Amino acid sequence: MKVTIKPGATTTERALVAKAERIACRVKSLPAGSPTLAGLNRQYQLVVDALGRDPIS
């Protein structure tokens, strides 16, 4: 998992990228089919929408 932060990112953008990274780590640790995945996917999508891009590749 590679996390990218644009040069000159604002504090808000950095916080959103950090949140996306935390969500991605939780998703990786959950078993497939976990009921928690749907909520985490929604949270991650909200972060991606707020940033305008996916910070994790």
C-alpha positions, -999 to 999 in steps of 0.1 A, spaced: 0 0 0 15 33 -11 1 65 3 7 97 -16 4 133 -3 7 161 -28 35 186 -22 21 217 -4 -10 198 9 -30 216 35 -35 204 70 -70 192 61 -57 173 31 -31 156 53 -57 147 79 -79 132 52 -50 111 38 -42 99 73 -78 89 78 -79 71 45 -47 52 56 -63 42 89 -95 30 72 -74 10 47 -54 -7 75 -87 -17 92 -101 -31 60 -70 -52 54 -72 -67 89 -109 -78 86 -120 -111 72 -139 -112 39 -176 -109 44 -173 -89 76 -204 -67 82 -180 -39 91 -166 -37 56 -197 -19 41 -194 9 66 -157 13 62 -161 13 24 -186 42 27 -163 61 50 -134 56 26 -155 68 -3 -164 100 16 -127 107 22 -119 101 -15 -147 124 -25 -135 151 -2 -99 148 -15 -110 145 -51 -86 116 -56 -77 82 -41 -46 87 -19 -37 50 -17 -24 29 -46 
